[in-house]
Amino acid sequence: MHGQVFHYKFHEDVELEYVEAELNLAMFNVESLHGPARTRLEAAHVVDYARRSLAIDASTEVGWDFNRLFVGGLLREHGPDSFTVRRTEGPLPTKRNSQRHAC
């Protein structure tokens, strides 16, 4: 699927386990909005632990809401200087060290 993808890069002082906790919370919340089936199908993301990065597919309404919930949690818990984000067009990246999740 091609569309809007948000690419996050986390600063060294941010522990990735906290990023994963924010991902899980965003997933839980987006599931409350859109239901488990739609969330499983449309909330795709890729985590690259070696590069301390994450990409979220925001090409659907579910993906867009998932992205908004995730970044809101990051800003609230870690502040605006804890990560960088850029938006691109295209598919989610695939890397050897990545884990791709449909939900």
Backbone bond lengths (Angstrom), bond angles and torsions (degrees), N, CA, C in turn:
res aa  C-N    CA-C-N  psi(-1)  N-CA   C-N-CA  omega(-1)  CA-C   N-CA-C  phi
1 M - - - 1.451 - - 1.523 108.30 -
2 H 1.305 117.13 135.54 1.455 122.42 177.49 1.515 108.84 -108.69
3 G 1.311 116.13 144.64 1.452 120.66 178.56 1.500 110.14 170.88
4 Q 1.300 115.91 -156.20 1.457 120.69 -179.74 1.527 109.99 -77.38
5 V 1.317 115.18 130.54 1.457 121.48 177.45 1.524 107.98 -126.89
6 F 1.317 116.22 131.05 1.462 122.24 176.21 1.520 108.41 -101.85
7 H 1.333 115.74 126.09 1.463 123.04 -177.41 1.528 108.82 -109.00
8 Y 1.323 116.41 119.73 1.457 122.49 179.69 1.519 109.69 -108.03
9 K 1.306 115.52 140.39 1.465 122.76 174.57 1.523 106.15 -127.45
10 F 1.333 116.92 125.93 1.461 121.91 -173.38 1.520 111.23 -100.82
11 H 1.322 115.25 136.76 1.456 121.14 178.99 1.519 110.13 -67.35
12 E 1.313 116.07 156.81 1.461 122.39 -174.80 1.524 113.49 -59.30
13 D 1.324 118.46 -28.84 1.469 120.19 -177.44 1.525 113.23 -80.53
14 V 1.321 118.07 -3.55 1.465 122.04 177.93 1.527 107.91 -95.54
15 E 1.325 116.25 119.39 1.455 120.17 178.92 1.525 109.50 -76.18
16 L 1.329 115.79 132.29 1.461 120.39 -175.23 1.526 112.96 -65.22
17 E 1.313 117.77 -23.24 1.469 119.02 176.68 1.529 110.74 -64.76
18 Y 1.330 117.30 -30.55 1.460 120.38 176.47 1.533 110.81 -74.12
19 V 1.317 116.10 -33.92 1.464 120.18 175.34 1.529 108.93 -63.87
20 E 1.325 116.41 -43.56 1.460 120.24 177.86 1.522 111.39 -62.56
21 A 1.313 117.14 -37.89 1.465 120.26 177.26 1.531 110.50 -63.23
22 E 1.329 117.09 -41.01 1.470 120.46 177.07 1.526 110.88 -65.03
23 L 1.332 117.23 -38.77 1.465 120.95 176.36 1.522 110.84 -60.49
24 N 1.327 115.61 -46.71 1.461 119.84 -179.32 1.519 111.57 -63.48
25 L 1.310 117.18 -40.70 1.458 120.80 178.72 1.535 110.64 -65.32
26 A 1.326 116.34 -43.40 1.468 119.86 177.65 1.529 110.34 -62.22
27 M 1.331 117.08 -40.21 1.463 121.04 179.41 1.523 110.26 -64.40
28 F 1.311 116.92 -44.31 1.462 121.69 177.75 1.523 110.68 -58.72
29 N 1.323 116.35 -45.46 1.462 121.00 -178.08 1.529 112.91 -69.80
30 V 1.326 117.57 -39.22 1.465 119.26 179.30 1.533 109.76 -69.67
31 E 1.316 116.87 -30.65 1.459 119.96 175.43 1.529 110.70 -65.24
32 S 1.325 116.73 -35.68 1.465 120.47 176.32 1.523 111.29 -63.94
33 L 1.321 116.60 -33.91 1.466 120.89 179.82 1.525 113.00 -77.74
34 H 1.328 116.90 -41.80 1.467 120.73 -168.12 1.533 114.45 -116.80
35 G 1.310 117.80 -5.94 1.456 120.78 -179.22 1.514 112.32 89.37
36 P 1.336 116.17 156.77 1.468 119.87 -175.04 1.526 114.51 -67.36
37 A 1.323 117.91 -38.13 1.476 119.08 -177.33 1.520 111.53 -66.49
38 R 1.312 116.57 -49.11 1.477 119.95 -179.79 1.523 111.13 -64.22
39 T 1.326 116.60 -38.44 1.466 120.09 178.41 1.515 110.42 -62.84
40 R 1.324 117.08 -44.65 1.460 120.56 -179.80 1.524 111.34 -60.80
41 L 1.308 116.57 -36.47 1.462 121.16 -177.88 1.526 113.85 -80.39
42 E 1.343 117.90 -30.75 1.464 119.42 -167.15 1.526 116.39 -120.02
43 A 1.316 119.68 -4.90 1.472 120.74 -178.63 1.526 109.69 -100.55
44 A 1.319 116.49 64.99 1.462 121.69 -176.17 1.525 111.42 -85.48
45 H 1.342 114.81 141.77 1.462 120.89 176.52 1.519 109.50 -154.07
46 V 1.325 115.47 160.08 1.461 122.82 179.19 1.517 108.17 -129.45
47 V 1.334 116.30 128.40 1.461 122.16 176.94 1.527 108.28 -107.97
48 D 1.324 117.08 129.91 1.462 122.64 175.17 1.523 106.93 -116.45
49 Y 1.323 115.89 97.22 1.466 121.07 -175.15 1.521 112.13 -65.73
50 A 1.313 116.90 -37.71 1.467 120.05 -178.75 1.526 111.81 -63.68
51 R 1.323 116.73 -34.80 1.471 121.25 -179.09 1.524 112.87 -97.18
52 R 1.340 116.27 0.37 1.471 121.52 -179.35 1.531 109.91 54.90
53 S 1.342 114.78 47.95 1.457 119.21 -176.45 1.525 111.14 -135.30
54 L 1.313 113.87 165.18 1.459 122.55 -178.63 1.515 107.56 -148.71
55 A 1.324 116.61 142.18 1.461 121.71 173.59 1.520 108.15 -126.25
56 I 1.326 116.18 135.53 1.464 122.36 178.90 1.521 108.56 -120.94
57 D 1.330 115.32 128.92 1.464 121.63 176.18 1.519 107.67 -80.30
58 A 1.327 116.92 114.13 1.470 122.10 -179.20 1.524 111.21 -110.79
59 S 1.322 116.51 29.94 1.468 120.23 -176.56 1.525 113.03 -82.10
60 T 1.329 117.64 -7.24 1.461 121.55 177.04 1.526 109.12 -120.45
61 E 1.322 116.05 167.17 1.466 120.06 177.51 1.530 110.85 -59.69
62 V 1.329 117.28 -41.81 1.461 121.45 179.01 1.529 110.15 -64.30
63 G 1.330 117.12 -46.63 1.465 120.96 179.35 1.519 112.02 -62.23
64 W 1.330 116.33 -39.67 1.466 120.67 178.47 1.530 110.40 -63.17
65 D 1.343 117.15 -46.50 1.462 120.64 178.80 1.529 111.22 -64.80
66 F 1.323 117.32 -40.13 1.465 122.10 177.30 1.529 109.86 -58.64
67 N 1.322 116.28 -46.18 1.460 121.01 178.91 1.528 111.50 -61.69
68 R 1.318 117.31 -44.80 1.471 121.53 -179.67 1.526 111.41 -63.66
69 L 1.321 117.02 -42.58 1.465 120.30 178.42 1.530 110.93 -65.42
70 F 1.330 116.46 -40.58 1.466 120.61 179.87 1.527 111.34 -63.98
71 V 1.328 117.71 -50.66 1.463 120.26 -177.48 1.529 110.61 -66.59
72 G 1.333 117.32 -34.28 1.458 119.96 176.21 1.523 111.77 -60.93
73 G 1.321 116.41 -42.86 1.465 120.69 177.01 1.518 112.23 -65.15
74 L 1.329 116.79 -41.68 1.472 120.08 177.44 1.520 111.54 -60.18
75 L 1.310 116.36 -46.67 1.461 120.50 -178.93 1.525 111.13 -62.72
76 R 1.311 116.20 -42.95 1.460 121.06 -178.27 1.535 111.42 -66.91
77 E 1.316 117.00 -44.34 1.465 121.02 -172.84 1.528 113.96 -88.51
78 H 1.326 117.52 -31.63 1.470 119.91 -172.30 1.517 114.37 -121.61
79 G 1.323 117.63 -14.33 1.457 120.75 177.97 1.512 113.36 88.16
80 P 1.330 115.87 162.49 1.472 120.88 -175.02 1.526 114.25 -70.61
81 D 1.321 118.27 -16.48 1.461 120.36 -179.05 1.523 113.09 -92.86
82 S 1.324 117.99 5.69 1.462 121.26 -176.17 1.534 112.91 -87.90
83 F 1.327 116.75 -9.43 1.462 120.32 -177.24 1.523 109.77 -157.69
84 T 1.321 114.26 164.61 1.460 121.35 169.02 1.527 106.75 -119.76
85 V 1.313 116.10 154.26 1.461 120.49 179.43 1.521 108.86 -142.32
86 R 1.313 115.30 142.40 1.465 120.75 174.72 1.524 107.53 -139.80
87 R 1.319 115.22 151.04 1.463 121.54 -179.51 1.512 108.70 -109.85
88 T 1.329 116.10 135.94 1.456 122.24 177.30 1.523 109.15 -132.68
89 E 1.315 115.63 169.01 1.460 122.50 171.44 1.520 107.34 -105.53
90 G 1.305 116.00 139.98 1.457 119.61 176.85 1.507 111.85 136.59
91 P 1.325 116.62 -174.01 1.464 120.77 -179.36 1.526 110.93 -79.45
92 L 1.339 115.28 166.02 1.461 119.87 172.36 1.519 108.85 -62.20
93 P 1.323 117.76 144.47 1.461 119.47 177.73 1.528 110.82 -70.22
94 T 1.304 115.70 156.11 1.463 121.51 172.15 1.514 107.36 -126.56
95 K 1.292 116.32 124.90 1.463 122.98 -179.48 1.514 108.85 -131.22
96 R 1.322 116.35 157.03 1.462 119.82 178.42 1.518 112.47 -62.56
97 N 1.332 117.99 -36.76 1.458 121.80 -176.73 1.517 112.72 -90.87
98 S 1.299 117.28 9.69 1.467 121.01 -175.09 1.516 110.92 -94.73
99 Q 1.308 113.27 158.03 1.448 120.83 170.14 1.511 107.03 -122.08
100 R 1.320 117.06 118.74 1.462 121.46 -179.61 1.522 107.97 -94.54
101 H 1.301 115.73 133.48 1.452 121.54 -177.71 1.519 109.69 -124.70
102 A 1.316 115.49 133.69 1.456 118.96 172.69 1.512 109.34 -81.91
103 C 1.285 116.71 -22.11 1.450 120.49 174.37 1.498 110.22 -156.21
